[in-house]
């Protein structure tokens, strides 16, 4: 089963797969739980019959009939209801134990297939916690919560029936407050309650932020940066970094002007400008096109400077560090992925857990969107830079570049011919058109340009032999369009343009053979 198919499954369907034939025990537990709920109400019927008989004979209690029968029937059905519920729990526990065991076995098989570096990076404690606690939570859900839910649904229905048996007029009268209670509860659970819950969640998040242990140490290409206390004034420079605090609901005191794409009068891309507007804040923007504006950055009095995705020199890093603790790129210039950028910048803000949650949410959204474009999956795609005026050479973005990395996020593996160029140091490499024949496995090309570029490529005797060019499976990103700017993704640009990006990629995928 593919990941997309798994994502479409309901949780209970996934649990049934883990349960195998034991899933019938889960279903049996539901049935028995409902029966036990109804059986637990039967004693009240016999008690009612007993009381009715006593009232019938008034003070002549010796004339009463079947009192012992009603009494023992009440006791017997109460015991029977208990035994049936125990049977329901036995069935649910047997199924839950099998699901837990199968989940742990499958997890361990998957872990054994992972590279050794994964364990070193994540830590054995974290992995053990996932394997043990997550499967244990599943056992609790199947063994206890599901039968209890069945009882919770069945009991009100049984009570309504019982009331109608006692006296239909009294039953209907008793249902009035029930209906009124549901009406009041629905009102309570409306938008006002949603707003209150959001406020409560925000308060909890703020408390969590305050609980972060300081100092925070972040390793990067130029050593390490130590942040002594939670930063209040945050400056975010270079590409995409301003989007991280904005996505986390924090307004940076200063941000870099964007120098590519459809920027507004403030020099901001649409998704960044929209985030400022949503937070009700006006941006403080400075230009770094001709070098860092150290004076403008200093005027912001920052507590931290975010630049997890950047490419400044060590000398520039030292200058920025004199102003405030500066978070540089992890290892190679301009090679930080959107996930790394988000988590590293969030960590520097004292909001690592929130950043990780945001990444997980975005990943889930990407997978959901991908399910709508099946033609994309498995197509080998590469990101090129070409000029219609000179096709003798061109650039190919390597696995280090976030543009190329994002294509793999979208289910499009990097062609082997492109992966082979990766030297571990450069995010882009110059290639001669004479070597175009080596890219025979490139099914889709993404590049900046217009239809003029595609016409020139298909007319070129060398480049036209690349399958993507030959089939017209070339995605052209106009520099004045959102997609061109969002091809180097950030935590805000992805949800803003993902639908359009997938549409153009899918159109190219349908042309690829």
Protein Blocks (a to p, Z undefined) as FASTA:
>chain_A
ZZklmmmpcfklmmmmmnmmmlmmmmmmmmmmmmmmmmmmmmmmmmmmmmmmmmmnomml
mlpghklmmmmmmmmmmmmmmmmmmmmmmmmmmmmmmmmmmmmmmmmmmmmmpcfklmmm
nopklmmmmmmmmmmmmmmmmmmmmmmmmmmmmmmmmmmmmmmmmommlmmmmmmmmmmm
mmmmmmmmmmklmmmmmmmmmmmmmmmmmmpccddddddfkopaddfbdcfbdcdehehk
lmmmmmnopacfbdcddfedjddfkopafklmmmmmmnopacddddfknopafklmmmno
pabdcdfbccbdfklmmmmmmmpccdddfklghiacfklmmmmmmmmnopmmmmmmmmmm
mmmmmmmmmmmmmmlnopacddddddfklmkbccdddfklmklmmmmmnopacdfklmmm
pgolacbdcddfklmmmmmmbmbdcdeddfklmmmmmmpmklmmpmklmnopaccddfkb
mklmmmpccfklmmmmmmmmmmmmmmmmmmpZZ
